[in-house]
Amino acid sequence: MPSERPDRPFSHGLFTTVGIDVGGPRKGFHAVALTDGAYAAHLATTDAQELAHWCRSLVQARVIAIDAPCRWSRDGRARPCERELRQQGIICFASPTRQAAVAHPSGYYDWMLRGEALYRALEPSHPLCTALPIGAGPCCFETFPHAITWHRRGGQALASKKRTQRRELLQQAGIDLAPLTSIDWIDAALCALTAHHAASGGTCVHYGEPETGWIVVPH
C-alpha cells in the first residue's frame, strides 16, 4: 500500500511521534504519525527501510513506539518483561530465541523477524530508549497495545473487545478516527499516542530490563 500525504503539516515548533504495528512479510507495517498528539499521517509498507526513511526524513519523528519485541529470548523462556506482564494478569506473546524463530517450520515468528529488521533500520537515528523519563533526543521503544489498554482502563482490558476499547481510548484523546479503518491502524495509533505521552514528559512505566528489552507503557 502506498503512503498517504500528511493531513497536517510537520512544522517547526511541533513534534511528531510515530506508532508502528508490525506484521509478517505479506501484511507488513502499519504506521501512524501524530503531531502534537493529533493525527497527521499514516503509512503501510512491507519495507523496513522505507518505513525508517518515512519516520526519519518525512515526518521527522522524535519518538517511535513499536508493537514488536526489541530483543530475543536468551534461553528459550519468556523474556523478563513478558513474565512481569503476565504476573500483572496481562496476557502477551513469549519471544523465542532468534534461532527458534528462524527455524520455525510455519514461519509463525516471521512478524518478530520483521520487527527485528525495523529496529535495525531505525538504529542509526532512533536508538532504543534505555532510560525514563525519555530525553530530548530521538529514540524508539517497544510497547504493547493490550498493556497500554490495561493501564489506561484500570486493568479492564479484554482481547474480545480490543477494537472497541482501543478506539474509545483514542477518541478520549481527541484522535481523528476516520483514517483508522482497521485494528492495525488503531493499534499503531495507540502506540503513537503512547510515544506522544512519553515525549511530552508523561509518566511511563517499563516492564523488564534493557538487556532483554523493555516494554514501555503509560503509567
C-alpha positions in Angstrom: 0.0 0.0 0.0 1.4 3.5 -0.8 2.0 6.1 1.8 -0.5 8.9 2.2 0.4 12.6 2.3 0.3 14.1 5.7 -3.1 15.7 6.6 -1.3 18.1 8.9 1.9 19.9 8.2 5.1 18.9 10.0 6.2 22.4 11.0 8.9 23.6 13.3 7.8 24.1 16.9 5.6 21.0 16.8 6.9 17.5 17.5 5.8 14.3 15.9 5.6 10.7 17.3 5.0 7.5 15.4 3.4 4.2 16.4 4.0 1.1 14.4 2.1 -2.2 14.3 4.3 -5.0 12.9 3.0 -7.8 10.8 4.6 -10.6 8.8 6.2 -10.3 5.4 2.8 -10.0 3.5 0.9 -7.9 6.0 3.9 -5.6 6.6 4.0 -2.5 8.8 1.2 -0.1 9.7 2.5 3.3 11.0 0.6 6.3 12.3 2.1 9.7 12.9 0.7 12.2 15.5 1.8 15.8 15.5 1.4 17.4 19.0 -0.9 14.4 19.8 -3.2 14.9 16.8 -3.5 12.6 13.7 -1.1 13.7 11.0 -0.4 10.8 8.6 -0.2 7.1 8.1 1.8 4.6 6.0 1.5 1.0 5.1 4.6 -0.8 3.7 6.4 -4.1 3.7 9.8 -2.4 3.5 11.5 -1.7 6.9 14.0 0.7 5.2 11.1 2.7 3.6 9.4 3.0 6.9 12.6 4.1 8.7 13.1 6.8 6.0 9.4 7.9 6.4 9.9 8.2 10.2 13.3 9.9 10.0 13.0 12.2 7.0 9.4 12.7 6.0 7.5 13.0 9.3 10.7 13.7 11.4 9.5 11.6 14.4 11.0 12.4 17.8 9.9 9.2 19.5 8.7 5.9 17.9 6.8 3.2 19.7 6.8 -0.3 18.2 4.5 -3.2 18.8 7.1 -5.9 18.4 9.8 -7.5 20.5 13.1 -5.4 20.5 15.1 -8.3 21.8 15.1 -12.1 21.6 14.9 -14.6 24.4 18.3 -15.7 25.6 17.3 -19.1 26.9 14.0 -20.0 25.2 11.9 -18.8 28.1 9.7 -15.7 28.0 11.7 -12.5 28.5 11.6 -10.8 31.9 9.3 -8.1 30.5 6.9 -10.7 29.3 6.9 -12.6 32.6 6.3 -9.3 34.5 3.3 -8.5 32.3 1.9 -12.0 33.0 2.3 -11.5 36.7 0.1 -8.5 36.4 -2.5 -10.6 34.5 -1.6 -9.1 31.1 -1.5 -11.8 28.5 1.3 -11.5 26.0 3.4 -13.4 23.5 6.6 -15.1 24.7 9.5 -14.3 22.5 11.6 -17.3 21.4 15.4 -17.3 20.7 16.3 -15.9 17.3 17.4 -19.4 16.2 14.0 -20.9 17.1 12.2 -18.1 15.3 14.2 -18.6 12.1 13.8 -22.4 12.3 10.0 -22.5 12.9 8.5 -24.6 10.1 5.4 -22.5 9.5 7.0 -19.1 9.9 5.0 -18.4 13.0 7.5 -15.8 14.3 8.2 -14.1 11.0 6.5 -10.9 12.3 9.1 -10.8 15.0 11.8 -11.1 12.5 10.2 -8.2 10.6 10.3 -6.2 13.8 14.0 -7.0 14.2 14.6 -5.6 10.7 12.7 -2.4 11.6 14.7 -1.8 14.8 17.9 -2.3 12.8 16.8 0.2 10.2 15.9 2.7 12.9 19.0 2.3 15.0 21.2 5.0 13.3 18.7 7.7 14.0 16.4 6.3 16.7 18.2 4.0 19.1 16.4 2.1 21.7 15.4 4.0 24.8 17.4 3.0 27.9 16.2 5.5 30.5 13.0 7.0 31.7 11.9 9.8 31.5 12.7 10.0 27.8 15.3 12.6 26.9 15.2 15.2 24.2 17.0 13.1 21.6 15.2 10.8 19.0 14.6 7.2 20.2 12.3 4.3 19.9 10.9 1.8 22.4 8.9 -1.4 22.4 5.3 -1.2 23.6 2.2 -3.4 23.6 -1.4 -2.2 22.8 -3.0 -4.7 25.2 -0.8 -3.5 28.1 -1.5 0.2 27.2 -5.2 -0.5 27.3 -4.9 -2.4 30.6 -3.1 0.5 32.2 -5.4 3.2 30.7 -8.6 1.3 31.7 -7.5 0.4 35.2 -6.9 -3.3 34.5 -10.1 -3.7 32.4 -8.8 -4.8 29.0 -10.4 -7.6 27.1 -9.0 -9.1 23.9 -12.5 -9.8 22.7 -13.3 -6.1 22.9 -10.0 -4.7 21.8 -11.3 -2.8 18.8 -14.0 -1.0 20.8 -11.9 -0.4 23.9 -8.9 0.9 22.0 -11.0 3.2 19.7 -12.5 4.6 22.9 -9.1 5.5 24.3 -8.1 7.2 21.0 -11.4 9.1 20.9 -10.9 10.3 24.5 -7.5 11.6 23.5 -9.1 13.6 20.6 -7.6 11.4 17.8 -9.3 11.5 14.5 -10.7 8.0 14.0 -11.8 8.4 10.3 -8.4 7.2 8.8 -8.1 4.3 11.3 -10.2 1.7 9.4 -8.7 -1.5 10.8 -7.4 -2.8 14.1 -3.8 -2.5 12.6 -4.3 1.3 12.3 -5.9 1.5 15.7 -3.1 -0.3 17.4 -0.5 1.8 15.5 -2.3 5.0 16.6 -2.4 3.8 20.2 1.3 3.2 20.1 1.8 6.7 18.6 -0.2 8.1 21.5 2.0 6.3 24.0 5.1 7.7 22.2 3.5 11.2 22.5 2.8 10.7 26.2 6.4 9.7 26.8 7.8 12.5 24.6 5.6 15.1 26.4 7.1 14.1 29.8 4.2 12.0 30.9 4.9 9.3 33.5 5.6 5.9 32.0 6.5 2.6 33.5 8.6 -0.2 32.0 8.5 -3.9 32.3 11.8 -5.9 32.1 15.3 -4.6 31.8 17.4 -3.2 29.0 19.5 -6.3 28.2 16.4 -8.4 27.2 14.2 -5.5 26.3 11.8 -3.1 28.0 8.1 -2.8 27.3 7.1 0.8 28.0 3.5 1.9 28.7 1.8 4.9 30.2 1.6 4.9 34.0 
